[in-house]
Amino acid sequence: MQDKLNYFRKATLSLKISEFEVPPMQDLLIIGKKAPIGPEAVKRMAQALSPEQFTIVKLEHAKIEAVLIRNSLLQMLDERLLMQIIMEEADRLISDNMVLRSELKISVSVQREVELQ
């Protein structure tokens, strides 16, 4: 009888709302080798929706065929380094029939020392 008095049920909801973006991809798409949409179709979609904004990078990987990436990111970081990081993180999440969408923000921190006069 005591247990029923202390028993309760509750649910917690978490709702995240963000602005709808066109194109419906963010900074990069990671395309699995057996994904329903291949790199060429993704490239055409990106070109139609956001001309000259994305580059497709084809890869030699067991599960990942290519990455569509925003050009501005490639201008900020070395492509090889960026792909290495993306592959290391995506490899844990992706299967060969998936397409993952990702947001990648780069922030630069600069600290300088100057001589006082």
CORNORNOR-V999150 format. One record per residue. N is the residue number from 1. RES is the residue in three letters. NEAR is the number of other ideal C-beta (glycine too) atoms within 8 Angstrom. D_FIRST is the distance of its C-alpha to the first C-alpha in whole Angstrom. Layout:
n=<N | N>
res=<RES | RES>
near=<NEAR | NEAR>
d_first=<D_FIRST | D_FIRST>
This chain:
n=<1 | 2 | 3 | 4 | 5 | 6 | 7 | 8 | 9 | 10 | 11 | 12 | 13 | 14 | 15 | 16 | 17 | 18 | 19 | 20 | 21 | 22 | 23 | 24 | 25 | 26 | 27 | 28 | 29 | 30 | 31 | 32 | 33 | 34 | 35 | 36 | 37 | 38 | 39 | 40 | 41 | 42 | 43 | 44 | 45 | 46 | 47 | 48 | 49 | 50 | 51 | 52 | 53 | 54 | 55 | 56 | 57 | 58 | 59 | 60 | 61 | 62 | 63 | 64 | 65 | 66 | 67 | 68 | 69 | 70 | 71 | 72 | 73 | 74 | 75 | 76 | 77 | 78 | 79 | 80 | 81 | 82 | 83 | 84 | 85 | 86 | 87 | 88 | 89 | 90 | 91 | 92 | 93 | 94 | 95 | 96 | 97 | 98 | 99 | 100 | 101 | 102 | 103 | 104 | 105 | 106 | 107 | 108 | 109 | 110 | 111 | 112 | 113 | 114 | 115 | 116 | 117>
res=<MET | GLN | ASP | LYS | LEU | ASN | TYR | PHE | ARG | LYS | ALA | THR | LEU | SER | LEU | LYS | ILE | SER | GLU | PHE | GLU | VAL | PRO | PRO | MET | GLN | ASP | LEU | LEU | ILE | ILE | GLY | LYS | LYS | ALA | PRO | ILE | GLY | PRO | GLU | ALA | VAL | LYS | ARG | MET | ALA | GLN | ALA | LEU | SER | PRO | GLU | GLN | PHE | THR | ILE | VAL | LYS | LEU | GLU | HIS | ALA | LYS | ILE | GLU | ALA | VAL | LEU | ILE | ARG | ASN | SER | LEU | LEU | GLN | MET | LEU | ASP | GLU | ARG | LEU | LEU | MET | GLN | ILE | ILE | MET | GLU | GLU | ALA | ASP | ARG | LEU | ILE | SER | ASP | ASN | MET | VAL | LEU | ARG | SER | GLU | LEU | LYS | ILE | SER | VAL | SER | VAL | GLN | ARG | GLU | VAL | GLU | LEU | GLN>
near=<4 | 5 | 6 | 6 | 6 | 6 | 6 | 4 | 4 | 4 | 4 | 4 | 4 | 4 | 4 | 4 | 3 | 4 | 3 | 5 | 7 | 6 | 8 | 5 | 10 | 8 | 10 | 14 | 11 | 12 | 14 | 14 | 9 | 5 | 12 | 4 | 8 | 8 | 11 | 7 | 8 | 15 | 11 | 8 | 10 | 14 | 10 | 6 | 7 | 9 | 5 | 5 | 8 | 11 | 7 | 12 | 10 | 6 | 10 | 2 | 9 | 5 | 9 | 16 | 11 | 11 | 13 | 15 | 12 | 10 | 10 | 7 | 13 | 11 | 5 | 6 | 8 | 5 | 8 | 6 | 8 | 12 | 11 | 8 | 8 | 13 | 11 | 8 | 8 | 12 | 10 | 6 | 6 | 12 | 6 | 11 | 7 | 8 | 11 | 9 | 8 | 11 | 6 | 10 | 5 | 7 | 4 | 4 | 4 | 4 | 4 | 4 | 4 | 4 | 4 | 3 | 2>
d_first=<0 | 4 | 5 | 6 | 7 | 9 | 10 | 14 | 17 | 20 | 24 | 27 | 30 | 34 | 37 | 40 | 43 | 47 | 50 | 51 | 54 | 57 | 58 | 54 | 55 | 55 | 57 | 56 | 56 | 55 | 56 | 55 | 58 | 57 | 55 | 56 | 58 | 61 | 62 | 65 | 63 | 61 | 64 | 66 | 63 | 63 | 67 | 66 | 63 | 64 | 68 | 69 | 66 | 64 | 66 | 65 | 65 | 65 | 63 | 64 | 60 | 58 | 56 | 57 | 60 | 61 | 60 | 61 | 61 | 62 | 65 | 65 | 62 | 65 | 68 | 65 | 65 | 66 | 65 | 65 | 63 | 61 | 60 | 60 | 57 | 55 | 56 | 54 | 51 | 51 | 51 | 48 | 47 | 49 | 50 | 53 | 52 | 51 | 52 | 51 | 51 | 51 | 52 | 54 | 55 | 58 | 58 | 61 | 61 | 64 | 65 | 69 | 71 | 74 | 76 | 77 | 80>
